[in-house]
Amino acid sequence: MTDVKNTADTDVAQANQQQDTQQLTGEQVIRVLHPAFDNQIINYGAYNLVYATGSATYRNPDIAALQEDHQECFLVGYQDSPDEVIIAPIHMPEVTPAGAATTIDNTNALHAHLTNDNLTIMLESINGSRFRLTLLDKPEITTHAGTGTIDQTLDVQDFRTFVTTIWPVL
């Protein structure tokens, strides 16, 4: 009997918590996400940012030691002078770092390509770091502060063109 009551109490608590989730505007979501990138990157203001989901593989043991397992959410900063991408894994909904940010630039980029679904980019460096990044134009994002949708349509298009043009599969 006690187990059934505890389960019911838990279900009610979860339902109440879901109802209490605050709806955020896109701008509010962006303000919640930014510090997870900005606090890791010295010149963070020089980068355009996009939010991505996906996975990461680190074949270099020294780099892998700085990472947490099961990275699935990322803030990706990119700039074209110099050509550079910084991939910062984050925990969601906490919006905290899930490992060290990885820089891919002209000195260590192996290749980048868009997969057949036209949503996912495979990005790999010569040190064995590989990222599968799915970028949606208008992702709904749940954070510790609430849930909202960001419109990153133009930035996603720009990022896809940027990485697949400068580091194509040869």
N, CA and C atoms as an extended XYZ file, in Angstrom:
510
Properties=species:S:1:pos:R:3:atomname:S:1:resname:S:1:resid:I:1 pbc="F F F"
N         0.809       -1.193        0.000 N   MET     1
C         0.000        0.000        0.000 CA  MET     1
C         0.855        1.261        0.000 C   MET     1
N         1.890        1.259        0.818 N   THR     2
C         2.734        2.440        0.931 CA  THR     2
C         3.377        2.773       -0.413 C   THR     2
N         3.830        1.757       -1.151 N   ASP     3
C         4.467        1.999       -2.435 CA  ASP     3
C         3.517        2.660       -3.414 C   ASP     3
N         2.261        2.242       -3.437 N   VAL     4
C         1.276        2.829       -4.339 CA  VAL     4
C         1.041        4.290       -3.967 C   VAL     4
N         0.924        4.581       -2.683 N   LYS     5
C         0.718        5.957       -2.236 CA  LYS     5
C         1.921        6.827       -2.586 C   LYS     5
N         3.137        6.317       -2.337 N   ASN     6
C         4.340        7.087       -2.664 CA  ASN     6
C         4.438        7.354       -4.156 C   ASN     6
N         4.081        6.369       -4.965 N   THR     7
C         4.102        6.540       -6.419 CA  THR     7
C         3.090        7.594       -6.832 C   THR     7
N         1.896        7.544       -6.264 N   ALA     8
C         0.869        8.531       -6.586 CA  ALA     8
C         1.320        9.925       -6.167 C   ALA     8
N         1.909       10.043       -4.973 N   ASP     9
C         2.406       11.338       -4.515 CA  ASP     9
C         3.475       11.875       -5.457 C   ASP     9
N         4.360       10.992       -5.914 N   THR    10
C         5.413       11.388       -6.845 CA  THR    10
C         4.807       11.859       -8.162 C   THR    10
N         3.820       11.146       -8.678 N   ASP    11
C         3.163       11.528       -9.930 CA  ASP    11
C         2.504       12.902       -9.813 C   ASP    11
N         1.844       13.160       -8.678 N   VAL    12
C         1.204       14.456       -8.458 CA  VAL    12
C         2.257       15.556       -8.387 C   VAL    12
N         3.341       15.308       -7.676 N   ALA    13
C         4.414       16.298       -7.555 CA  ALA    13
C         5.009       16.613       -8.926 C   ALA    13
N         5.219       15.576       -9.762 N   GLN    14
C         5.762       15.797      -11.098 CA  GLN    14
C         4.790       16.585      -11.971 C   GLN    14
N         3.519       16.274      -11.866 N   ALA    15
C         2.508       17.005      -12.642 CA  ALA    15
C         2.467       18.466      -12.225 C   ALA    15
N         2.530       18.731      -10.922 N   ASN    16
C         2.546       20.106      -10.438 CA  ASN    16
C         3.791       20.840      -10.904 C   ASN    16
N         4.930       20.131      -10.902 N   GLN    17
C         6.183       20.742      -11.343 CA  GLN    17
C         6.085       21.109      -12.823 C   GLN    17
N         5.488       20.218      -13.634 N   GLN    18
C         5.350       20.505      -15.057 CA  GLN    18
C         4.448       21.716      -15.286 C   GLN    18
N         3.392       21.859      -14.481 N   GLN    19
C         2.510       23.004      -14.620 CA  GLN    19
C         3.218       24.288      -14.198 C   GLN    19
N         4.172       24.170      -13.286 N   ASP    20
C         4.895       25.337      -12.796 CA  ASP    20
C         6.004       25.791      -13.743 C   ASP    20
N         6.311       25.017      -14.793 N   THR    21
C         7.362       25.382      -15.720 CA  THR    21
C         7.003       26.699      -16.393 C   THR    21
N         7.892       27.649      -16.274 N   GLN    22
C         7.646       28.977      -16.811 CA  GLN    22
C         7.890       29.000      -18.307 C   GLN    22
N         7.023       29.668      -19.037 N   GLN    23
C         7.198       29.853      -20.466 CA  GLN    23
C         8.100       31.061      -20.679 C   GLN    23
N         9.172       30.891      -21.434 N   LEU    24
C        10.133       31.956      -21.695 CA  LEU    24
C        10.028       32.428      -23.138 C   LEU    24
N        10.353       33.685      -23.360 N   THR    25
C        10.485       34.173      -24.728 CA  THR    25
C        11.819       33.673      -25.284 C   THR    25
N        11.989       33.776      -26.583 N   GLY    26
C        13.257       33.385      -27.185 CA  GLY    26
C        14.422       34.172      -26.626 C   GLY    26
N        14.225       35.474      -26.422 N   GLU    27
C        15.286       36.319      -25.861 CA  GLU    27
C        15.650       35.886      -24.444 C   GLU    27
N        14.662       35.504      -23.657 N   GLN    28
C        14.935       35.040      -22.297 CA  GLN    28
C        15.730       33.742      -22.318 C   GLN    28
N        15.391       32.828      -23.224 N   VAL    29
C        16.139       31.573      -23.340 CA  VAL    29
C        17.589       31.871      -23.702 C   VAL    29
N        17.789       32.771      -24.639 N   ILE    30
C        19.153       33.130      -25.049 CA  ILE    30
C        19.941       33.697      -23.871 C   ILE    30
N        19.313       34.546      -23.066 N   ARG    31
C        19.995       35.117      -21.893 CA  ARG    31
C        20.353       34.036      -20.864 C   ARG    31
N        19.545       32.983      -20.781 N   VAL    32
C        19.848       31.878      -19.865 CA  VAL    32
C        21.009       31.038      -20.409 C   VAL    32
N        21.059       30.839      -21.728 N   LEU    33
C        22.090       29.991      -22.339 CA  LEU    33
C        23.465       30.650      -22.397 C   LEU    33
N        23.502       31.920      -22.700 N   HIS    34
C        24.778       32.606      -22.968 CA  HIS    34
C        25.861       32.415      -21.913 C   HIS    34
N        25.580       32.540      -20.619 N   PRO    35
C        26.663       32.413      -19.637 CA  PRO    35
C        27.411       31.080      -19.689 C   PRO    35
N        26.752       29.996      -20.093 N   ALA    36
C        27.432       28.699      -20.178 CA  ALA    36
C        28.542       28.730      -21.224 C   ALA    36
N        28.399       29.549      -22.246 N   PHE    37
C        29.446       29.729      -23.255 CA  PHE    37
C        30.392       30.851      -22.825 C   PHE    37
N        29.823       31.974      -22.464 N   ASP    38
C        30.614       33.172      -22.159 CA  ASP    38
C        31.612       32.956      -21.018 C   ASP    38
N        31.227       32.178      -20.021 N   ASN    39
C        32.113       31.958      -18.870 CA  ASN    39
C        33.295       31.052      -19.192 C   ASN    39
N        33.254       30.340      -20.310 N   GLN    40
C        34.354       29.450      -20.695 CA  GLN    40
C        35.277       30.062      -21.731 C   GLN    40
N        34.791       31.040      -22.480 N   ILE    41
C        35.521       31.569      -23.635 CA  ILE    41
C        35.890       33.030      -23.375 C   ILE    41
N        37.170       33.333      -23.440 N   ILE    42
C        37.654       34.672      -23.097 CA  ILE    42
C        37.050       35.750      -23.988 C   ILE    42
N        37.115       35.591      -25.279 N   ASN    43
C        36.612       36.621      -26.200 CA  ASN    43
C        35.262       36.207      -26.785 C   ASN    43
N        34.368       35.762      -25.913 N   TYR    44
C        33.072       35.211      -26.311 CA  TYR    44
C        32.256       36.138      -27.206 C   TYR    44
N        32.431       37.425      -27.083 N   GLY    45
C        31.646       38.373      -27.872 CA  GLY    45
C        31.953       38.348      -29.359 C   GLY    45
N        33.051       37.709      -29.748 N   ALA    46
C        33.438       37.654      -31.154 CA  ALA    46
C        32.727       36.537      -31.929 C   ALA    46
N        31.938       35.728      -31.236 N   TYR    47
C        31.343       34.535      -31.856 CA  TYR    47
C        29.835       34.657      -32.044 C   TYR    47
N        29.370       34.152      -33.186 N   ASN    48
C        27.944       33.896      -33.367 CA  ASN    48
C        27.668       32.578      -32.668 C   ASN    48
N        26.518       32.451      -32.013 N   LEU    49
C        26.190       31.221      -31.294 CA  LEU    49
C        24.973       30.545      -31.879 C   LEU    49
N        25.022       29.199      -31.894 N   VAL    50
C        23.863       28.372      -32.213 CA  VAL    50
C        23.766       27.270      -31.162 C   VAL    50
N        22.557       26.819      -30.929 N   TYR    51
C        22.293       25.712      -30.007 CA  TYR    51
C        22.136       24.449      -30.838 C   TYR    51
N        22.771       23.363      -30.396 N   ALA    52
C        22.700       22.094      -31.125 CA  ALA    52
C        22.531       20.943      -30.156 C   ALA    52
N        21.943       19.880      -30.650 N   THR    53
C        21.917       18.618      -29.923 CA  THR    53
C        22.723       17.622      -30.731 C   THR    53
N        23.083       16.507      -30.128 N   GLY    54
C        23.856       15.525      -30.874 CA  GLY    54
C        24.731       14.689      -29.976 C   GLY    54
N        25.965       14.486      -30.438 N   SER    55
C        26.900       13.651      -29.676 CA  SER    55
C        28.326       14.068      -29.974 C   SER    55
N        29.211       13.630      -29.085 N   ALA    56
C        30.639       13.924      -29.237 CA  ALA    56
C        31.434       12.662      -28.955 C   ALA    56
N        32.519       12.492      -29.701 N   THR    57
C        33.456       11.395      -29.481 CA  THR    57
C        34.842       12.003      -29.378 C   THR    57
N        35.566       11.601      -28.336 N   TYR    58
C        36.920       12.122      -28.123 CA  TYR    58
C        37.873       10.936      -28.116 C   TYR    58
N        38.677       10.795      -29.179 N   ARG    59
C        39.587        9.650      -29.287 CA  ARG    59
C        40.927        9.889      -28.594 C   ARG    59
N        41.262       11.138      -28.351 N   ASN    60
C        42.502       11.468      -27.670 CA  ASN    60
C        42.248       11.373      -26.162 C   ASN    60
N        42.968       10.478      -25.448 N   PRO    61
C        42.716       10.290      -24.014 CA  PRO    61
C        42.905       11.556      -23.179 C   PRO    61
N        43.839       12.430      -23.567 N   ASP    62
C        44.054       13.672      -22.824 CA  ASP    62
C        42.844       14.603      -22.929 C   ASP    62
N        42.246       14.644      -24.109 N   ILE    63
C        41.053       15.474      -24.307 CA  ILE    63
C        39.840       14.811      -23.652 C   ILE    63
N        39.726       13.503      -23.810 N   ALA    64
C        38.592       12.768      -23.233 CA  ALA    64
C        38.550       12.909      -21.716 C   ALA    64
N        39.703       13.035      -21.075 N   ALA    65
C        39.760       13.158      -19.620 CA  ALA    65
C        39.100       14.443      -19.125 C   ALA    65
N        38.978       15.434      -19.997 N   LEU    66
C        38.369       16.714      -19.624 CA  LEU    66
C        36.862       16.758      -19.892 C   LEU    66
N        36.327       15.654      -20.394 N   GLN    67
C        34.934       15.622      -20.816 CA  GLN    67
C        34.097       14.714      -19.927 C   GLN    67
N        32.800       14.995      -19.869 N   GLU    68
C        31.858       14.118      -19.187 CA  GLU    68
C        31.211       13.195      -20.207 C   GLU    68
N        30.741       12.053      -19.748 N   ASP    69
C        30.093       11.091      -20.633 CA  ASP    69
C        28.737       11.612      -21.105 C   ASP    69
N        28.302       11.094      -22.229 N   HIS    70
C        26.947       11.313      -22.758 CA  HIS    70
C        26.615       12.782      -22.987 C   HIS    70
N        27.492       13.468      -23.680 N   GLN    71
C        27.231       14.856      -24.040 CA  GLN    71
C        26.192       14.881      -25.163 C   GLN    71
N        25.114       15.628      -24.953 N   GLU    72
C        24.027       15.650      -25.929 CA  GLU    72
C        23.579       17.055      -26.329 C   GLU    72
N        23.987       18.066      -25.576 N   CYS    73
C        23.593       19.441      -25.874 CA  CYS    73
C        24.852       20.306      -25.961 C   CYS    73
N        24.834       21.241      -26.913 N   PHE    74
C        26.029       22.031      -27.180 CA  PHE    74
C        25.664       23.473      -27.524 C   PHE    74
N        26.509       24.386      -27.100 N   LEU    75
C        26.494       25.747      -27.611 CA  LEU    75
C        27.691       25.842      -28.536 C   LEU    75
N        27.445       26.260      -29.756 N   VAL    76
C        28.486       26.284      -30.776 CA  VAL    76
C        28.722       27.731      -31.187 C   VAL    76
N        29.943       28.190      -30.945 N   GLY    77
C        30.333       29.526      -31.358 CA  GLY    77
C        31.175       29.437      -32.618 C   GLY    77
N        30.973       30.370      -33.531 N   TYR    78
C        31.785       30.366      -34.752 CA  TYR    78
C        32.066       31.792      -35.197 C   TYR    78
N        33.226       31.940      -35.829 N   GLN    79
C        33.622       33.230      -36.396 CA  GLN    79
C        34.445       32.967      -37.652 C   GLN    79
N        34.480       33.964      -38.535 N   ASP    80
C        35.204       33.768      -39.790 CA  ASP    80
C        36.477       34.585      -39.902 C   ASP    80
N        36.925       35.173      -38.817 N   SER    81
C        38.181       35.907      -38.875 CA  SER    81
C        38.885       35.848      -37.523 C   SER    81
N        39.663       34.823      -37.275 N   PRO    82
C        40.011       33.692      -38.136 CA  PRO    82
C        38.897       32.650      -38.155 C   PRO    82
N        38.965       31.749      -39.133 N   ASP    83
C        37.981       30.667      -39.236 CA  ASP    83
C        38.105       29.776      -38.014 C   ASP    83
N        37.038       29.735      -37.210 N   GLU    84
C        37.124       28.997      -35.954 CA  GLU    84
C        35.728       28.627      -35.464 C   GLU    84
N        35.643       27.431      -34.876 N   VAL    85
C        34.428       26.955      -34.235 CA  VAL    85
C        34.806       26.504      -32.832 C   VAL    85
N        34.003       26.899      -31.852 N   ILE    86
C        34.196       26.430      -30.482 CA  ILE    86
C        32.923       25.709      -30.072 C   ILE    86
N        33.078       24.457      -29.663 N   ILE    87
C        31.934       23.639      -29.278 CA  ILE    87
C        31.989       23.432      -27.766 C   ILE    87
N        30.977       23.965      -27.083 N   ALA    88
C        30.908       23.887      -25.620 CA  ALA    88
C        29.771       22.947      -25.219 C   ALA    88
N        30.110       21.765      -24.698 N   PRO    89
C        29.045       20.856      -24.245 CA  PRO    89
C        28.403       21.392      -22.967 C   PRO    89
N        27.073       21.250      -22.872 N   ILE    90
C        26.370       21.751      -21.693 CA  ILE    90
C        25.379       20.717      -21.173 C   ILE    90
N        25.157       20.769      -19.862 N   HIS    91
C        24.104       19.984      -19.229 CA  HIS    91
C        22.804       20.756      -19.374 C   HIS    91
N        21.768       20.046      -19.722 N   MET    92
C        20.447       20.661      -19.771 CA  MET    92
C        19.518       19.864      -18.871 C   MET    92
N        18.641       20.462      -18.131 N   PRO    93
C        18.231       21.855      -18.191 CA  PRO    93
C        19.051       22.796      -17.304 C   PRO    93
N        20.093       22.284      -16.660 N   GLU    94
C        20.869       23.106      -15.725 CA  GLU    94
C        21.618       24.248      -16.400 C   GLU    94
N        21.988       24.061      -17.662 N   VAL    95
C        22.776       25.016      -18.437 CA  VAL    95
C        24.125       25.258      -17.754 C   VAL    95
N        24.825       24.167      -17.502 N   THR    96
C        26.169       24.207      -16.927 CA  THR    96
C        27.110       23.429      -17.840 C   THR    96
N        28.409       23.720      -17.787 N   PRO    97
C        29.363       23.002      -18.646 CA  PRO    97
C        29.349       21.496      -18.392 C   PRO    97
N        29.430       20.731      -19.484 N   ALA    98
C        29.502       19.273      -19.414 CA  ALA    98
C        30.861       18.782      -19.889 C   ALA    98
N        31.851       19.643      -19.764 N   GLY    99
C        33.200       19.326      -20.199 CA  GLY    99
C        33.862       20.572      -20.744 C   GLY    99
N        35.093       20.404      -21.160 N   ALA   100
C        35.858       21.529      -21.710 CA  ALA   100
C        35.416       21.823      -23.142 C   ALA   100
N        35.380       23.097      -23.483 N   ALA   101
C        35.051       23.493      -24.851 CA  ALA   101
C        36.169       23.049      -25.790 C   ALA   101
N        35.800       22.699      -27.008 N   THR   102
C        36.749       22.246      -28.029 CA  THR   102
C        36.814       23.273      -29.141 C   THR   102
N        38.034       23.648      -29.513 N   THR   103
C        38.230       24.585      -30.618 CA  THR   103
C        38.628       23.822      -31.870 C   THR   103
N        37.954       24.134      -32.957 N   ILE   104
C        38.324       23.588      -34.266 CA  ILE   104
C        38.578       24.792      -35.168 C   ILE   104
N        39.775       24.799      -35.775 N   ASP   105
C        40.143       25.917      -36.633 CA  ASP   105
C        40.952       25.398      -37.817 C   ASP   105
N        41.576       26.298      -38.561 N   ASN   106
C        42.316       25.892      -39.762 CA  ASN   106
C        43.536       25.037      -39.451 C   ASN   106
N        43.998       25.022      -38.210 N   THR   107
C        45.171       24.221      -37.867 CA  THR   107
C        44.823       22.784      -37.484 C   THR   107
N        43.567       22.525      -37.123 N   ASN   108
C        43.238       21.162      -36.672 CA  ASN   108
C        41.950       20.587      -37.253 C   ASN   108
N        41.323       21.300      -38.170 N   ALA   109
C        40.088       20.790      -38.772 CA  ALA   109
C        40.412       19.689      -39.773 C   ALA   109
N        39.703       18.586      -39.677 N   LEU   110
C        39.856       17.511      -40.649 CA  LEU   110
C        38.824       17.679      -41.758 C   LEU   110
N        37.548       17.732      -41.376 N   HIS   111
C        36.495       17.992      -42.352 CA  HIS   111
C        35.160       18.258      -41.664 C   HIS   111
N        34.249       18.781      -42.466 N   ALA   112
C        32.871       18.989      -42.028 CA  ALA   112
C        31.966       18.656      -43.201 C   ALA   112
N        30.847       18.023      -42.906 N   HIS   113
C        29.873       17.793      -43.968 CA  HIS   113
C        28.462       17.716      -43.402 C   HIS   113
N        27.530       18.070      -44.251 N   LEU   114
C        26.120       18.036      -43.922 CA  LEU   114
C        25.609       16.644      -44.253 C   LEU   114
N        24.856       16.038      -43.339 N   THR   115
C        24.321       14.697      -43.579 CA  THR   115
C        23.102       14.780      -44.492 C   THR   115
N        22.594       13.632      -44.894 N   ASN   116
C        21.481       13.573      -45.836 CA  ASN   116
C        20.209       14.244      -45.333 C   ASN   116
N        20.041       14.351      -44.011 N   ASP   117
C        18.819       14.979      -43.489 CA  ASP   117
C        18.861       16.510      -43.572 C   ASP   117
N        20.002       17.062      -43.967 N   ASN   118
C        20.212       18.512      -44.080 CA  ASN   118
C        20.021       19.266      -42.769 C   ASN   118
N        20.001       18.543      -41.655 N   LEU   119
C        19.884       19.166      -40.339 CA  LEU   119
C        21.140       18.961      -39.507 C   LEU   119
N        21.899       17.924      -39.837 N   THR   120
C        23.007       17.493      -38.997 CA  THR   120
C        24.338       17.724      -39.697 C   THR   120
N        25.279       18.258      -38.935 N   ILE   121
C        26.639       18.476      -39.427 CA  ILE   121
C        27.576       17.544      -38.678 C   ILE   121
N        28.429       16.864      -39.413 N   MET   122
C        29.512       16.076      -38.843 CA  MET   122
C        30.762       16.944      -38.939 C   MET   122
N        31.413       17.145      -37.812 N   LEU   123
C        32.593       18.005      -37.759 CA  LEU   123
C        33.678       17.233      -37.032 C   LEU   123
N        34.854       17.113      -37.663 N   GLU   124
C        35.918       16.294      -37.076 CA  GLU   124
C        37.246       17.029      -37.133 C   GLU   124
N        38.032       16.846      -36.078 N   SER   125
C        39.359       17.453      -36.027 CA  SER   125
C        40.426       16.366      -36.171 C   SER   125
N        41.660       16.793      -36.441 N   ILE   126
C        42.745       15.828      -36.638 CA  ILE   126
C        43.146       15.141      -35.341 C   ILE   126
N        42.737       15.694      -34.185 N   ASN   127
C        43.080       15.054      -32.910 CA  ASN   127
C        42.078       13.975      -32.501 C   ASN   127
N        41.114       13.696      -33.378 N   GLY   128
C        40.167       12.620      -33.105 CA  GLY   128
C        38.867       13.049      -32.458 C   GLY   128
N        38.682       14.332      -32.248 N   SER   129
C        37.400       14.801      -31.722 CA  SER   129
C        36.404       14.865      -32.866 C   SER   129
N        35.233       14.253      -32.640 N   ARG   130
C        34.203       14.215      -33.678 CA  ARG   130
C        32.870       14.628      -33.062 C   ARG   130
N        32.169       15.497      -33.776 N   PHE   131
C        30.886       15.997      -33.298 CA  PHE   131
C        29.815       15.747      -34.349 C   PHE   131
N        28.689       15.265      -33.882 N   ARG   132
C        27.492       15.130      -34.706 CA  ARG   132
C        26.504       16.141      -34.131 C   ARG   132
N        26.295       17.224      -34.862 N   LEU   133
C        25.515       18.351      -34.356 CA  LEU   133
C        24.243       18.535      -35.179 C   LEU   133
N        23.105       18.380      -34.526 N   THR   134
C        21.824       18.626      -35.175 CA  THR   134
C        21.369       20.020      -34.802 C   THR   134
N        21.166       20.823      -35.823 N   LEU   135
C        20.800       22.228      -35.629 CA  LEU   135
C        19.409       22.468      -36.199 C   LEU   135
N        18.481       22.783      -35.327 N   LEU   136
C        17.124       23.104      -35.749 CA  LEU   136
C        16.971       24.616      -35.855 C   LEU   136
N        16.156       25.055      -36.799 N   ASP   137
C        15.933       26.488      -36.972 CA  ASP   137
C        15.249       27.107      -35.761 C   ASP   137
N        14.267       26.385      -35.194 N   LYS   138
C        13.497       26.920      -34.070 CA  LYS   138
C        13.329       25.852      -32.987 C   LYS   138
N        14.410       25.540      -32.278 N   PRO   139
C        14.302       24.511      -31.241 CA  PRO   139
C        13.568       25.018      -29.998 C   PRO   139
N        12.774       24.121      -29.417 N   GLU   140
C        12.195       24.414      -28.103 CA  GLU   140
C        13.194       23.914      -27.076 C   GLU   140
N        13.575       24.782      -26.157 N   ILE   141
C        14.645       24.483      -25.212 CA  ILE   141
C        14.112       24.619      -23.792 C   ILE   141
N        14.335       23.581      -22.996 N   THR   142
C        13.949       23.612      -21.595 CA  THR   142
C        15.196       23.841      -20.751 C   THR   142
N        15.153       24.901      -19.944 N   THR   143
C        16.252       25.238      -19.045 CA  THR   143
C        15.734       25.248      -17.613 C   THR   143
N        16.631       25.442      -16.677 N   HIS   144
C        16.245       25.542      -15.269 CA  HIS   144
C        15.307       26.713      -15.018 C   HIS   144
N        15.312       27.701      -15.907 N   ALA   145
C        14.477       28.881      -15.728 CA  ALA   145
C        13.118       28.777      -16.409 C   ALA   145
N        12.952       27.776      -17.282 N   GLY   146
C        11.707       27.613      -18.011 CA  GLY   146
C        11.961       27.105      -19.416 C   GLY   146
N        10.916       27.113      -20.218 N   THR   147
C        10.969       26.572      -21.572 CA  THR   147
C        10.572       27.644      -22.572 C   THR   147
N        11.274       27.652      -23.703 N   GLY   148
C        10.942       28.589      -24.764 CA  GLY   148
C        11.556       28.160      -26.077 C   GLY   148
N        11.170       28.839      -27.128 N   THR   149
C        11.658       28.542      -28.467 CA  THR   149
C        12.516       29.704      -28.946 C   THR   149
N        13.685       29.372      -29.473 N   ILE   150
C        14.537       30.413      -30.052 CA  ILE   150
C        14.487       30.301      -31.567 C   ILE   150
N        14.574       31.419      -32.234 N   ASP   151
C        14.624       31.438      -33.690 CA  ASP   151
C        16.067       31.699      -34.096 C   ASP   151
N        16.740       30.617      -34.521 N   GLN   152
C        18.134       30.739      -34.944 CA  GLN   152
C        18.279       30.376      -36.421 C   GLN   152
N        17.202       30.581      -37.171 N   THR   153
C        17.156       30.190      -38.581 CA  THR   153
C        18.322       30.761      -39.377 C   THR   153
N        18.541       32.047      -39.303 N   LEU   154
C        19.605       32.674      -40.099 CA  LEU   154
C        20.986       32.215      -39.654 C   LEU   154
N        21.191       32.100      -38.336 N   ASP   155
C        22.487       31.651      -37.825 CA  ASP   155
C        22.764       30.197      -38.194 C   ASP   155
N        21.746       29.353      -38.181 N   VAL   156
C        21.927       27.943      -38.551 CA  VAL   156
C        22.323       27.841      -40.021 C   VAL   156
N        21.641       28.576      -40.883 N   GLN   157
C        21.992       28.562      -42.307 CA  GLN   157
C        23.422       29.052      -42.515 C   GLN   157
N        23.764       30.121      -41.820 N   ASP   158
C        25.109       30.696      -41.920 CA  ASP   158
C        26.159       29.694      -41.428 C   ASP   158
N        25.900       29.040      -40.301 N   PHE   159
C        26.854       28.075      -39.746 CA  PHE   159
C        27.043       26.882      -40.683 C   PHE   159
N        25.964       26.339      -41.201 N   ARG   160
C        26.070       25.192      -42.133 CA  ARG   160
C        26.935       25.559      -43.336 C   ARG   160
N        26.678       26.701      -43.916 N   THR   161
C        27.462       27.147      -45.077 CA  THR   161
C        28.916       27.383      -44.684 C   THR   161
N        29.115       28.026      -43.559 N   PHE   162
C        30.460       28.350      -43.076 CA  PHE   162
C        31.324       27.103      -42.943 C   PHE   162
N        30.902       26.121      -42.160 N   VAL   163
C        31.771       24.964      -41.898 CA  VAL   163
C        31.913       24.042      -43.097 C   VAL   163
N        30.870       23.899      -43.889 N   THR   164
C        30.991       22.981      -45.026 CA  THR   164
C        31.733       23.611      -46.202 C   THR   164
N        31.873       24.915      -46.193 N   THR   165
C        32.641       25.607      -47.243 CA  THR   165
C        34.121       25.645      -46.905 C   THR   165
N        34.464       25.934      -45.638 N   ILE   166
C        35.889       26.067      -45.305 CA  ILE   166
C        36.570       24.734      -45.016 C   ILE   166
N        35.809       23.726      -44.557 N   TRP   167
C        36.400       22.428      -44.238 CA  TRP   167
C        35.616       21.292      -44.906 C   TRP   167
N        35.529       21.296      -46.232 N   PRO   168
C        34.746       20.256      -46.896 CA  PRO   168
C        35.448       18.895      -46.824 C   PRO   168
N        34.646       17.868      -47.035 N   VAL   169
C        35.225       16.524      -47.137 CA  VAL   169
C        36.019       16.494      -48.435 C   VAL   169
N        37.273       16.084      -48.331 N   LEU   170
C        38.125       16.081      -49.535 CA  LEU   170
C        38.087       14.746      -50.238 C   LEU   170
